[in-house]
Amino acid sequence: MVEAFNAVELRRIPNEVGKLIHAEVRIDDTVVMIADGGDGWPAMPAHVHVYVRDVDAIYKRALAKPLLWRIAAGAISVQEPIKKEDEDKRGGVKDAGDTIWWIATKVE
């Protein structure tokens, strides 16, 4: 999320083996809470929708491939950003954990 969405890590609480019990990141003005799966709480894919300032830039950033000097998001495209019937321009990417991130910018 840091690489793809320029998220700011707010909190990270790992367990004794390093899995996340709880974490929070801020994407623009939205706080997203996440955790790894565990006993009684299996990991599962999800659909997450967030508004960002520039959907085209964030979409490209999410699809970026790793370079030698930095980590990259490496998501795969679900839908290039397009404007449909509503006031949003929206696109989607799928991350390595199978979560689909719908990203949008209000354009009207």
C-alpha positions in Angstrom: 0.0 0.0 0.0 2.9 2.3 0.7 4.3 1.8 -2.8 1.0 1.6 -4.7 -1.0 4.3 -3.0 1.6 6.4 -1.3 0.0 5.3 2.0 1.4 6.4 5.3 1.8 3.7 8.0 0.1 4.8 11.2 0.3 1.7 13.3 1.8 -1.9 13.1 1.2 -4.5 15.7 2.9 -7.8 14.8 2.7 -11.1 16.8 5.7 -13.0 18.0 6.4 -14.5 14.5 5.9 -11.2 12.6 2.4 -11.6 11.3 0.2 -8.5 11.6 -2.3 -8.7 14.4 -3.4 -5.2 13.5 -2.1 -2.4 11.2 -3.4 0.9 10.0 -2.4 3.0 7.0 -3.7 6.4 5.7 -4.4 6.8 2.0 -5.2 10.5 1.4 -7.9 11.1 4.0 -8.9 7.4 4.5 -7.6 5.1 7.2 -7.5 1.4 6.2 -7.2 -1.3 8.9 -5.7 -4.6 8.0 -4.4 -7.8 9.6 -3.0 -11.2 8.5 -5.1 -14.3 8.9 -4.7 -16.4 12.0 -6.3 -19.0 14.1 -10.1 -18.6 13.8 -9.6 -15.7 11.3 -8.5 -17.1 7.9 -7.0 -14.7 5.4 -9.5 -13.8 2.6 -9.5 -11.6 -0.5 -11.6 -8.5 -0.4 -12.8 -5.6 -2.5 -11.7 -2.2 -1.2 -12.8 1.1 -2.7 -10.8 4.2 -2.1 -10.9 7.8 -3.4 -7.6 9.2 -4.4 -6.5 12.6 -5.9 -5.3 11.1 -9.2 -6.6 7.7 -10.2 -4.4 7.5 -13.3 -1.2 8.1 -11.4 -2.1 5.7 -8.6 -3.2 3.0 -11.1 0.2 3.2 -12.9 2.0 3.2 -9.6 0.2 0.1 -8.4 1.2 -1.8 -11.6 4.8 -0.7 -11.4 7.3 -3.6 -11.6 10.2 -3.8 -9.2 13.4 -1.9 -10.0 16.8 -2.7 -8.6 16.8 0.1 -6.0 13.2 0.0 -4.7 10.3 -2.2 -4.0 7.3 -1.9 -6.3 3.7 -2.7 -5.8 3.4 -5.2 -8.7 -0.4 -5.4 -8.8 -2.2 -6.7 -11.9 -4.8 -4.8 -13.7 -8.5 -5.5 -13.2 -9.8 -2.5 -15.1 -8.0 0.6 -16.5 -9.4 3.8 -15.1 -12.4 4.9 -17.1 -15.3 7.3 -16.7 -18.8 5.6 -16.8 -22.3 6.7 -15.8 -21.4 8.3 -12.4 -19.2 11.2 -11.4 -16.1 9.0 -10.8 -13.2 7.9 -13.0 -12.5 4.4 -11.6 -10.0 1.6 -12.1 -9.1 -1.5 -10.4 -6.0 -3.6 -9.5 -5.5 -6.9 -7.7 -2.7 -7.3 -5.2 -0.6 -10.4 -4.3 -3.1 -11.4 -1.6 -6.0 -11.4 -4.2 -7.5 -8.2 -2.8 -9.1 -6.1 -5.5 -8.6 -2.4 -5.0 -11.0 -0.1 -6.7 -9.5 3.4 -7.0 -11.5 6.4 -8.0 -11.3 10.2 -8.5 -14.4 12.4 -8.6 -14.2 14.2 -12.0 -17.6 15.9 -12.0 
